[in-house]
Amino acid sequence: MSGILLRQEVLEALEFEPSIDAANIGVSVDEGIVTLTGHVPTYAQRAKAEQITSRVKGVRGIAEEIEVRPAGTHITADDEIARRVANILRWHTAVPSEKIRIVVEKDHVTLSGEVEWDYPRDAAERAIRGIAGIRGITGHLSVTPRASSSDVREHIEKALKRDAQLEAAGSGSRSTTAR
């Protein structure tokens, strides 16, 4: 049986079992060896996941790396922090979240990518500071302006011309009304 088919069989077996919440369980397969990762709220669910996996035909061995995260504990795991950071950045109007990559390792958040201005970079870091569980933030967001110097020059020249035209039109109308 191929690794892909075996992986699918294990996932289906875990999802079919009503006594476990398999939404946060990951499965990978290499030559019949199944690695279970992710997290569950109880040790009983962890043991059940291993038991179910061992019953699937084609499983030669199990590397069980599922973490038990009891409900009510106040430890925030890295995947939960990453999900919170992603949501906050997506909801923040000044932050181009699609251009920012998030990496969380041992409660430390690293933001990387490119933005066009300083303010989205600063806004991203300010927005996530209050998230529970974060022990540090490293910002590797580089600012790469979209506009070139010739674009800026052109916009300034157009603005000066508009101002001059408005000034000329305004002074001409004043002189006719003052007579």
Backbone as JSON Lines, residues from 0, in Angstrom:
{"i":0,"aa":"M","n":[0.85,-1.18,0.0],"ca":[0.0,0.0,0.0],"c":[0.9,1.24,0.0]}
{"i":1,"aa":"S","n":[0.56,2.22,-0.82],"ca":[1.37,3.43,-0.89],"c":[1.19,4.27,0.38]}
{"i":2,"aa":"G","n":[2.16,5.13,0.62],"ca":[2.11,6.0,1.79],"c":[0.91,6.92,1.79]}
{"i":3,"aa":"I","n":[0.54,7.4,0.62],"ca":[-0.6,8.32,0.5],"c":[-1.89,7.6,0.86]}
{"i":4,"aa":"L","n":[-2.07,6.39,0.33],"ca":[-3.28,5.63,0.64],"c":[-3.34,5.24,2.12]}
{"i":5,"aa":"L","n":[-2.21,4.83,2.68],"ca":[-2.16,4.46,4.09],"c":[-2.46,5.67,4.97]}
{"i":6,"aa":"R","n":[-1.92,6.8,4.62],"ca":[-2.19,8.04,5.36],"c":[-3.68,8.34,5.35]}
{"i":7,"aa":"Q","n":[-4.3,8.22,4.19],"ca":[-5.74,8.49,4.07],"c":[-6.56,7.5,4.9]}
{"i":8,"aa":"E","n":[-6.15,6.22,4.9],"ca":[-6.85,5.21,5.7],"c":[-6.78,5.54,7.19]}
{"i":9,"aa":"V","n":[-5.6,5.94,7.65],"ca":[-5.43,6.29,9.07],"c":[-6.27,7.53,9.41]}
{"i":10,"aa":"L","n":[-6.23,8.55,8.56],"ca":[-7.03,9.76,8.81],"c":[-8.52,9.43,8.9]}
{"i":11,"aa":"E","n":[-8.99,8.62,7.98],"ca":[-10.41,8.24,7.99],"c":[-10.77,7.45,9.24]}
{"i":12,"aa":"A","n":[-9.89,6.55,9.66],"ca":[-10.15,5.76,10.88],"c":[-10.21,6.67,12.1]}
{"i":13,"aa":"L","n":[-9.32,7.65,12.18],"ca":[-9.32,8.59,13.31],"c":[-10.56,9.47,13.3]}
{"i":14,"aa":"E","n":[-10.94,9.95,12.13],"ca":[-12.12,10.8,12.03],"c":[-13.41,10.05,12.32]}
{"i":15,"aa":"F","n":[-13.43,8.74,12.05],"ca":[-14.63,7.93,12.26],"c":[-14.85,7.64,13.75]}
{"i":16,"aa":"E","n":[-13.81,7.69,14.54],"ca":[-13.91,7.37,15.97],"c":[-14.54,8.54,16.73]}
{"i":17,"aa":"P","n":[-15.72,8.33,17.34],"ca":[-16.4,9.42,18.03],"c":[-15.77,9.85,19.35]}
{"i":18,"aa":"S","n":[-14.92,9.01,19.93],"ca":[-14.35,9.35,21.24],"c":[-13.13,10.26,21.16]}
{"i":19,"aa":"I","n":[-12.67,10.58,19.94],"ca":[-11.55,11.5,19.81],"c":[-11.89,12.64,18.86]}
{"i":20,"aa":"D","n":[-11.28,13.77,19.14],"ca":[-11.38,14.93,18.27],"c":[-10.13,14.91,17.39]}
{"i":21,"aa":"A","n":[-10.26,14.43,16.17],"ca":[-9.11,14.24,15.28],"c":[-8.74,15.49,14.5]}
{"i":22,"aa":"A","n":[-9.44,16.6,14.73],"ca":[-9.19,17.81,13.96],"c":[-7.76,18.32,14.11]}
{"i":23,"aa":"N","n":[-7.14,18.08,15.25],"ca":[-5.79,18.59,15.49],"c":[-4.73,17.48,15.5]}
{"i":24,"aa":"I","n":[-5.05,16.37,14.86],"ca":[-4.09,15.27,14.75],"c":[-3.58,15.22,13.31]}
{"i":25,"aa":"G","n":[-2.25,15.22,13.19],"ca":[-1.63,15.12,11.89],"c":[-1.08,13.72,11.67]}
{"i":26,"aa":"V","n":[-1.07,13.29,10.42],"ca":[-0.6,11.94,10.08],"c":[0.38,12.03,8.92]}
{"i":27,"aa":"S","n":[1.53,11.39,9.11],"ca":[2.46,11.25,7.98],"c":[2.91,9.79,7.94]}
{"i":28,"aa":"V","n":[3.29,9.32,6.75],"ca":[3.64,7.91,6.57],"c":[4.92,7.81,5.76]}
{"i":29,"aa":"D","n":[5.81,6.94,6.23],"ca":[7.04,6.65,5.5],"c":[7.32,5.16,5.63]}
{"i":30,"aa":"E","n":[7.17,4.44,4.52],"ca":[7.42,2.99,4.46],"c":[6.64,2.22,5.53]}
{"i":31,"aa":"G","n":[5.38,2.57,5.69],"ca":[4.52,1.86,6.63],"c":[4.61,2.34,8.07]}
{"i":32,"aa":"I","n":[5.55,3.23,8.35],"ca":[5.68,3.8,9.69],"c":[4.84,5.08,9.73]}
{"i":33,"aa":"V","n":[3.87,5.11,10.63],"ca":[2.94,6.24,10.75],"c":[3.39,7.14,11.89]}
{"i":34,"aa":"T","n":[3.52,8.41,11.6],"ca":[3.84,9.39,12.64],"c":[2.59,10.2,12.93]}
{"i":35,"aa":"L","n":[2.17,10.18,14.19],"ca":[1.02,10.96,14.63],"c":[1.54,12.21,15.35]}
{"i":36,"aa":"T","n":[1.05,13.37,14.93],"ca":[1.46,14.63,15.54],"c":[0.22,15.44,15.9]}
{"i":37,"aa":"G","n":[0.43,16.57,16.51],"ca":[-0.67,17.47,16.85],"c":[-0.95,17.46,18.34]}
{"i":38,"aa":"H","n":[-2.22,17.7,18.68],"ca":[-2.58,17.74,20.1],"c":[-4.02,17.32,20.32]}
{"i":39,"aa":"V","n":[-4.27,16.78,21.52],"ca":[-5.61,16.36,21.97],"c":[-5.77,16.84,23.41]}
{"i":40,"aa":"P","n":[-7.01,16.93,23.9],"ca":[-7.21,17.45,25.25],"c":[-6.98,16.44,26.38]}
{"i":41,"aa":"T","n":[-6.93,15.15,26.08],"ca":[-6.76,14.16,27.15],"c":[-5.79,13.06,26.74]}
{"i":42,"aa":"Y","n":[-5.23,12.42,27.75],"ca":[-4.35,11.29,27.5],"c":[-5.15,10.13,26.9]}
{"i":43,"aa":"A","n":[-6.38,9.99,27.32],"ca":[-7.23,8.91,26.79],"c":[-7.39,9.04,25.28]}
{"i":44,"aa":"Q","n":[-7.56,10.26,24.78],"ca":[-7.68,10.46,23.33],"c":[-6.36,10.13,22.64]}
{"i":45,"aa":"R","n":[-5.27,10.47,23.28],"ca":[-3.95,10.16,22.7],"c":[-3.78,8.64,22.58]}
{"i":46,"aa":"A","n":[-4.1,7.93,23.64],"ca":[-3.97,6.47,23.62],"c":[-4.92,5.85,22.6]}
{"i":47,"aa":"K","n":[-6.13,6.38,22.51],"ca":[-7.11,5.85,21.56],"c":[-6.64,6.06,20.11]}
{"i":48,"aa":"A","n":[-6.04,7.23,19.84],"ca":[-5.53,7.51,18.49],"c":[-4.46,6.5,18.12]}
{"i":49,"aa":"E","n":[-3.6,6.18,19.05],"ca":[-2.56,5.19,18.79],"c":[-3.17,3.81,18.56]}
{"i":50,"aa":"Q","n":[-4.15,3.45,19.36],"ca":[-4.82,2.15,19.24],"c":[-5.51,2.02,17.88]}
{"i":51,"aa":"I","n":[-6.23,3.05,17.49],"ca":[-6.94,3.03,16.2],"c":[-5.95,2.91,15.05]}
{"i":52,"aa":"T","n":[-4.87,3.66,15.12],"ca":[-3.85,3.64,14.07],"c":[-3.24,2.24,13.94]}
{"i":53,"aa":"S","n":[-3.0,1.6,15.06],"ca":[-2.37,0.27,15.02],"c":[-3.26,-0.77,14.36]}
{"i":54,"aa":"R","n":[-4.57,-0.54,14.33],"ca":[-5.52,-1.49,13.72],"c":[-5.61,-1.35,12.19]}
{"i":55,"aa":"V","n":[-5.11,-0.26,11.64],"ca":[-5.23,-0.04,10.19],"c":[-4.26,-0.96,9.46]}
{"i":56,"aa":"K","n":[-4.78,-1.68,8.48],"ca":[-3.97,-2.62,7.71],"c":[-2.88,-1.86,6.96]}
{"i":57,"aa":"G","n":[-1.66,-2.36,7.06],"ca":[-0.53,-1.74,6.38],"c":[0.37,-0.94,7.3]}
{"i":58,"aa":"V","n":[-0.08,-0.69,8.53],"ca":[0.73,0.05,9.49],"c":[1.76,-0.9,10.08]}
{"i":59,"aa":"R","n":[3.04,-0.6,9.87],"ca":[4.12,-1.45,10.38],"c":[4.65,-0.94,11.71]}
{"i":60,"aa":"G","n":[4.48,0.34,11.97],"ca":[4.97,0.93,13.21],"c":[4.36,2.3,13.41]}
{"i":61,"aa":"I","n":[4.44,2.79,14.65],"ca":[3.85,4.1,14.97],"c":[4.88,4.93,15.73]}
{"i":62,"aa":"A","n":[5.07,6.15,15.29],"ca":[5.84,7.14,16.03],"c":[4.8,8.12,16.57]}
{"i":63,"aa":"E","n":[4.53,8.03,17.85],"ca":[3.43,8.8,18.45],"c":[3.99,10.06,19.11]}
{"i":64,"aa":"E","n":[3.68,11.22,18.51],"ca":[4.18,12.5,18.99],"c":[3.03,13.47,19.32]}
{"i":65,"aa":"I","n":[1.9,12.92,19.66],"ca":[0.73,13.76,19.98],"c":[0.93,14.36,21.37]}
{"i":66,"aa":"E","n":[0.7,15.66,21.46],"ca":[0.83,16.38,22.72],"c":[-0.53,16.42,23.41]}
{"i":67,"aa":"V","n":[-0.54,16.23,24.72],"ca":[-1.78,16.34,25.49],"c":[-1.84,17.76,26.06]}
{"i":68,"aa":"R","n":[-2.91,18.47,25.7],"ca":[-3.14,19.83,26.19],"c":[-4.46,19.85,26.94]}
{"i":69,"aa":"P","n":[-4.41,19.63,28.23],"ca":[-5.65,19.6,29.0],"c":[-6.41,20.92,28.92]}
{"i":70,"aa":"A","n":[-7.72,20.81,28.87],"ca":[-8.56,22.01,28.86],"c":[-8.35,22.76,30.16]}
{"i":71,"aa":"G","n":[-8.29,24.06,30.08],"ca":[-8.15,24.87,31.27],"c":[-6.71,25.21,31.63]}
{"i":72,"aa":"T","n":[-5.74,24.59,30.96],"ca":[-4.36,24.98,31.24],"c":[-4.09,26.3,30.55]}
{"i":73,"aa":"H","n":[-3.21,27.06,31.12],"ca":[-2.98,28.41,30.6],"c":[-1.73,28.51,29.75]}
{"i":74,"aa":"I","n":[-1.26,27.39,29.27],"ca":[-0.11,27.4,28.37],"c":[-0.64,27.55,26.95]}
{"i":75,"aa":"T","n":[-0.13,28.53,26.24],"ca":[-0.55,28.74,24.87],"c":[0.48,28.12,23.95]}
{"i":76,"aa":"A","n":[0.05,27.19,23.15],"ca":[0.96,26.47,22.25],"c":[1.28,27.33,21.03]}
{"i":77,"aa":"D","n":[2.4,26.99,20.38],"ca":[2.86,27.76,19.23],"c":[1.84,27.8,18.1]}
{"i":78,"aa":"D","n":[1.15,26.68,17.83],"ca":[0.18,26.69,16.74],"c":[-1.01,27.6,17.06]}
{"i":79,"aa":"E","n":[-1.39,27.66,18.33],"ca":[-2.48,28.56,18.73],"c":[-2.04,30.02,18.6]}
{"i":80,"aa":"I","n":[-0.81,30.31,19.0],"ca":[-0.28,31.67,18.87],"c":[-0.24,32.05,17.39]}
{"i":81,"aa":"A","n":[0.25,31.16,16.54],"ca":[0.33,31.45,15.1],"c":[-1.04,31.73,14.51]}
{"i":82,"aa":"R","n":[-2.04,30.95,14.92],"ca":[-3.41,31.16,14.43],"c":[-3.94,32.52,14.88]}
{"i":83,"aa":"R","n":[-3.68,32.88,16.13],"ca":[-4.13,34.18,16.65],"c":[-3.44,35.33,15.92]}
{"i":84,"aa":"V","n":[-2.14,35.2,15.71],"ca":[-1.39,36.24,15.0],"c":[-1.95,36.4,13.59]}
{"i":85,"aa":"A","n":[-2.16,35.29,12.9],"ca":[-2.69,35.35,11.53],"c":[-4.05,36.03,11.49]}
{"i":86,"aa":"N","n":[-4.92,35.7,12.44],"ca":[-6.24,36.32,12.47],"c":[-6.16,37.81,12.74]}
{"i":87,"aa":"I","n":[-5.36,38.2,13.7],"ca":[-5.25,39.63,14.02],"c":[-4.69,40.4,12.84]}
{"i":88,"aa":"L","n":[-3.67,39.87,12.19],"ca":[-3.09,40.56,11.04],"c":[-4.09,40.62,9.88]}
{"i":89,"aa":"R","n":[-4.87,39.57,9.69],"ca":[-5.86,39.57,8.62],"c":[-6.95,40.61,8.87]}
{"i":90,"aa":"W","n":[-7.31,40.8,10.13],"ca":[-8.37,41.75,10.47],"c":[-7.9,43.19,10.53]}
{"i":91,"aa":"H","n":[-6.6,43.43,10.58],"ca":[-6.07,44.79,10.71],"c":[-6.01,45.44,9.32]}
{"i":92,"aa":"T","n":[-6.68,46.56,9.18],"ca":[-6.79,47.19,7.86],"c":[-5.49,47.8,7.35]}
{"i":93,"aa":"A","n":[-4.58,48.14,8.22],"ca":[-3.32,48.77,7.78],"c":[-2.24,47.75,7.46]}
{"i":94,"aa":"V","n":[-2.54,46.47,7.63],"ca":[-1.52,45.44,7.46],"c":[-1.84,44.57,6.25]}
{"i":95,"aa":"P","n":[-0.92,44.48,5.28],"ca":[-1.14,43.57,4.13],"c":[-0.79,42.14,4.53]}
{"i":96,"aa":"S","n":[-1.71,41.47,5.22],"ca":[-1.42,40.16,5.81],"c":[-0.98,39.11,4.8]}
{"i":97,"aa":"E","n":[-1.41,39.23,3.56],"ca":[-1.02,38.24,2.56],"c":[0.47,38.33,2.21]}
{"i":98,"aa":"K","n":[1.14,39.41,2.61],"ca":[2.56,39.57,2.31],"c":[3.44,39.24,3.52]}
{"i":99,"aa":"I","n":[2.81,38.83,4.62],"ca":[3.57,38.58,5.85],"c":[3.56,37.1,6.19]}
{"i":100,"aa":"R","n":[4.74,36.56,6.43],"ca":[4.89,35.16,6.83],"c":[5.12,35.12,8.34]}
{"i":101,"aa":"I","n":[4.44,34.19,8.99],"ca":[4.49,34.07,10.45],"c":[5.19,32.77,10.82]}
{"i":102,"aa":"V","n":[6.17,32.86,11.7],"ca":[6.8,31.67,12.25],"c":[6.78,31.82,13.77]}
{"i":103,"aa":"V","n":[6.28,30.79,14.46],"ca":[6.25,30.8,15.92],"c":[7.06,29.61,16.41]}
{"i":104,"aa":"E","n":[8.04,29.91,17.25],"ca":[8.87,28.85,17.81],"c":[9.14,29.15,19.27]}
{"i":105,"aa":"K","n":[8.68,28.26,20.13],"ca":[8.85,28.4,21.58],"c":[8.33,29.75,22.07]}
{"i":106,"aa":"D","n":[7.11,30.08,21.69],"ca":[6.41,31.3,22.12],"c":[7.01,32.58,21.56]}
{"i":107,"aa":"H","n":[7.9,32.49,20.59],"ca":[8.53,33.66,19.98],"c":[8.04,33.79,18.53]}
{"i":108,"aa":"V","n":[7.5,34.96,18.19],"ca":[6.92,35.19,16.88],"c":[7.93,35.92,15.99]}
{"i":109,"aa":"T","n":[8.11,35.41,14.79],"ca":[8.94,36.1,13.79],"c":[8.05,36.43,12.6]}
{"i":110,"aa":"L","n":[8.04,37.71,12.24],"ca":[7.3,38.19,11.08],"c":[8.3,38.48,9.98]}
{"i":111,"aa":"S","n":[8.07,37.96,8.79],"ca":[8.96,38.24,7.67],"c":[8.14,38.52,6.42]}
{"i":112,"aa":"G","n":[8.79,39.13,5.45],"ca":[8.12,39.48,4.21],"c":[8.48,40.89,3.8]}
{"i":113,"aa":"E","n":[7.74,41.4,2.82],"ca":[7.99,42.75,2.31],"c":[6.72,43.57,2.38]}
{"i":114,"aa":"V","n":[6.87,44.81,2.82],"ca":[5.77,45.78,2.81],"c":[6.27,47.03,2.09]}
{"i":115,"aa":"E","n":[5.34,47.88,1.68],"ca":[5.72,49.05,0.89],"c":[6.05,50.27,1.73]}
{"i":116,"aa":"W","n":[5.63,50.28,2.98],"ca":[5.82,51.45,3.83],"c":[6.2,51.02,5.23]}
{"i":117,"aa":"D","n":[6.67,51.97,6.05],"ca":[6.99,51.69,7.45],"c":[5.74,51.42,8.28]}
{"i":118,"aa":"Y","n":[4.64,52.15,7.99],"ca":[3.48,52.06,8.88],"c":[2.86,50.66,8.93]}
{"i":119,"aa":"P","n":[2.77,49.87,7.84],"ca":[2.24,48.51,8.01],"c":[3.18,47.61,8.82]}
{"i":120,"aa":"R","n":[4.47,47.83,8.67],"ca":[5.43,47.05,9.45],"c":[5.25,47.33,10.94]}
{"i":121,"aa":"D","n":[5.19,48.6,11.29],"ca":[4.99,48.98,12.69],"c":[3.63,48.55,13.2]}
{"i":122,"aa":"A","n":[2.59,48.69,12.37],"ca":[1.23,48.3,12.78],"c":[1.14,46.81,13.05]}
{"i":123,"aa":"A","n":[1.82,46.0,12.25],"ca":[1.79,44.55,12.44],"c":[2.38,44.18,13.8]}
{"i":124,"aa":"E","n":[3.51,44.75,14.12],"ca":[4.15,44.44,15.39],"c":[3.33,44.95,16.57]}
{"i":125,"aa":"R","n":[2.78,46.15,16.46],"ca":[1.95,46.69,17.55],"c":[0.69,45.87,17.74]}
{"i":126,"aa":"A","n":[0.1,45.39,16.64],"ca":[-1.18,44.66,16.71],"c":[-1.06,43.35,17.47]}
{"i":127,"aa":"I","n":[0.09,42.7,17.41],"ca":[0.2,41.38,18.03],"c":[0.84,41.39,19.41]}
{"i":128,"aa":"R","n":[1.28,42.53,19.88],"ca":[1.97,42.61,21.17],"c":[1.17,42.07,22.34]}
{"i":129,"aa":"G","n":[-0.14,42.25,22.31],"ca":[-0.96,41.85,23.45],"c":[-1.47,40.43,23.42]}
{"i":130,"aa":"I","n":[-1.05,39.64,22.47],"ca":[-1.54,38.26,22.37],"c":[-0.96,37.43,23.51]}
{"i":131,"aa":"A","n":[-1.83,36.72,24.22],"ca":[-1.4,35.88,25.33],"c":[-0.47,34.77,24.85]}
{"i":132,"aa":"G","n":[0.59,34.56,25.58],"ca":[1.51,33.48,25.28],"c":[2.75,33.9,24.52]}
{"i":133,"aa":"I","n":[2.75,35.09,23.93],"ca":[3.92,35.54,23.17],"c":[4.99,36.01,24.15]}
{"i":134,"aa":"R","n":[6.2,35.48,23.97],"ca":[7.32,35.89,24.83],"c":[8.28,36.83,24.11]}
{"i":135,"aa":"G","n":[8.13,36.95,22.8],"ca":[9.0,37.84,22.05],"c":[8.54,37.96,20.61]}
{"i":136,"aa":"I","n":[8.9,39.09,19.98],"ca":[8.56,39.34,18.59],"c":[9.82,39.81,17.87]}
{"i":137,"aa":"T","n":[10.09,39.2,16.74],"ca":[11.18,39.64,15.89],"c":[10.57,40.04,14.56]}
{"i":138,"aa":"G","n":[10.84,41.26,14.17],"ca":[10.3,41.76,12.9],"c":[11.36,41.75,11.82]}
{"i":139,"aa":"H","n":[11.19,40.89,10.85],"ca":[12.08,40.84,9.69],"c":[11.3,41.3,8.46]}
{"i":140,"aa":"L","n":[10.46,42.31,8.64],"ca":[9.7,42.84,7.52],"c":[10.53,43.93,6.85]}
{"i":141,"aa":"S","n":[10.83,43.73,5.59],"ca":[11.6,44.73,4.88],"c":[10.66,45.68,4.14]}
{"i":142,"aa":"V","n":[11.08,46.93,4.06],"ca":[10.29,47.94,3.37],"c":[10.85,48.09,1.96]}
{"i":143,"aa":"T","n":[10.02,47.76,0.99],"ca":[10.4,47.88,-0.42],"c":[9.37,48.78,-1.09]}
{"i":144,"aa":"P","n":[9.7,50.07,-1.24],"ca":[8.73,50.99,-1.83],"c":[8.37,50.59,-3.25]}
{"i":145,"aa":"R","n":[7.1,50.71,-3.56],"ca":[6.61,50.38,-4.9],"c":[6.91,51.53,-5.86]}
{"i":146,"aa":"A","n":[6.83,52.74,-5.37],"ca":[7.04,53.91,-6.23],"c":[8.53,54.16,-6.43]}
{"i":147,"aa":"S","n":[8.89,54.53,-7.67],"ca":[10.28,54.88,-7.95],"c":[10.46,56.38,-7.79]}
{"i":148,"aa":"S","n":[11.7,56.84,-7.79],"ca":[11.96,58.27,-7.63],"c":[11.38,59.08,-8.78]}
{"i":149,"aa":"S","n":[11.35,58.49,-9.98],"ca":[10.76,59.21,-11.11],"c":[9.25,59.35,-10.95]}
{"i":150,"aa":"D","n":[8.59,58.33,-10.36],"ca":[7.16,58.42,-10.07],"c":[6.88,59.53,-9.07]}
{"i":151,"aa":"V","n":[7.69,59.6,-8.04],"ca":[7.51,60.62,-7.01],"c":[7.71,62.0,-7.62]}
{"i":152,"aa":"R","n":[8.74,62.15,-8.42],"ca":[9.01,63.44,-9.07],"c":[7.83,63.85,-9.94]}
{"i":153,"aa":"E","n":[7.3,62.9,-10.71],"ca":[6.16,63.18,-11.58],"c":[4.94,63.63,-10.77]}
{"i":154,"aa":"H","n":[4.66,62.96,-9.66],"ca":[3.52,63.33,-8.82],"c":[3.71,64.72,-8.21]}
{"i":155,"aa":"I","n":[4.93,65.05,-7.81],"ca":[5.2,66.37,-7.23],"c":[5.02,67.45,-8.28]}
{"i":156,"aa":"E","n":[5.54,67.2,-9.47],"ca":[5.41,68.19,-10.56],"c":[3.94,68.42,-10.91]}
{"i":157,"aa":"K","n":[3.15,67.36,-10.99],"ca":[1.72,67.49,-11.28],"c":[1.01,68.27,-10.18]}
{"i":158,"aa":"A","n":[1.37,68.0,-8.94],"ca":[0.75,68.71,-7.81],"c":[1.1,70.2,-7.86]}
{"i":159,"aa":"L","n":[2.35,70.53,-8.17],"ca":[2.76,71.93,-8.27],"c":[2.02,72.64,-9.42]}
{"i":160,"aa":"K","n":[1.86,71.95,-10.55],"ca":[1.13,72.53,-11.68],"c":[-0.32,72.78,-11.32]}
{"i":161,"aa":"R","n":[-0.95,71.79,-10.64],"ca":[-2.34,71.98,-10.2],"c":[-2.47,73.17,-9.26]}
{"i":162,"aa":"D","n":[-1.54,73.27,-8.32],"ca":[-1.57,74.4,-7.38],"c":[-1.4,75.73,-8.11]}
{"i":163,"aa":"A","n":[-0.49,75.76,-9.09],"ca":[-0.26,76.99,-9.86],"c":[-1.5,77.35,-10.67]}
{"i":164,"aa":"Q","n":[-2.16,76.36,-11.27],"ca":[-3.38,76.61,-12.05],"c":[-4.49,77.11,-11.14]}
{"i":165,"aa":"L","n":[-4.63,76.5,-9.98],"ca":[-5.66,76.94,-9.03],"c":[-5.37,78.36,-8.54]}
{"i":166,"aa":"E","n":[-4.11,78.64,-8.29],"ca":[-3.7,79.97,-7.84],"c":[-4.0,81.01,-8.92]}
{"i":167,"aa":"A","n":[-3.66,80.66,-10.17],"ca":[-3.89,81.59,-11.28],"c":[-5.39,81.81,-11.5]}
{"i":168,"aa":"A","n":[-6.14,80.74,-11.43],"ca":[-7.59,80.86,-11.62],"c":[-8.21,81.64,-10.47]}
{"i":169,"aa":"G","n":[-7.72,81.44,-9.26],"ca":[-8.25,82.13,-8.08],"c":[-7.93,83.61,-8.1]}
{"i":170,"aa":"S","n":[-6.72,84.0,-8.5],"ca":[-6.34,85.43,-8.5],"c":[-7.03,86.16,-9.63]}
{"i":171,"aa":"G","n":[-7.3,85.46,-10.74],"ca":[-8.0,86.09,-11.86],"c":[-9.43,86.38,-11.5]}
{"i":172,"aa":"S","n":[-10.07,85.52,-10.78],"ca":[-11.47,85.73,-10.41],"c":[-11.59,86.8,-9.35]}
{"i":173,"aa":"R","n":[-10.57,86.94,-8.51],"ca":[-10.61,87.98,-7.48],"c":[-10.52,89.36,-8.1]}
{"i":174,"aa":"S","n":[-9.66,89.48,-9.11],"ca":[-9.47,90.8,-9.72],"c":[-10.74,91.25,-10.46]}
{"i":175,"aa":"T","n":[-11.5,90.32,-11.01],"ca":[-12.71,90.72,-11.71],"c":[-13.82,91.09,-10.72]}
{"i":176,"aa":"T","n":[-13.84,90.46,-9.57],"ca":[-14.9,90.77,-8.6],"c":[-14.54,92.03,-7.81]}
{"i":177,"aa":"A","n":[-13.26,92.36,-7.73],"ca":[-12.86,93.55,-6.97],"c":[-13.13,94.82,-7.74]}
{"i":178,"aa":"R","n":[-13.29,94.79,-9.05],"ca":[-13.5,96.0,-9.86],"c":[-14.81,96.58,-9.68]}
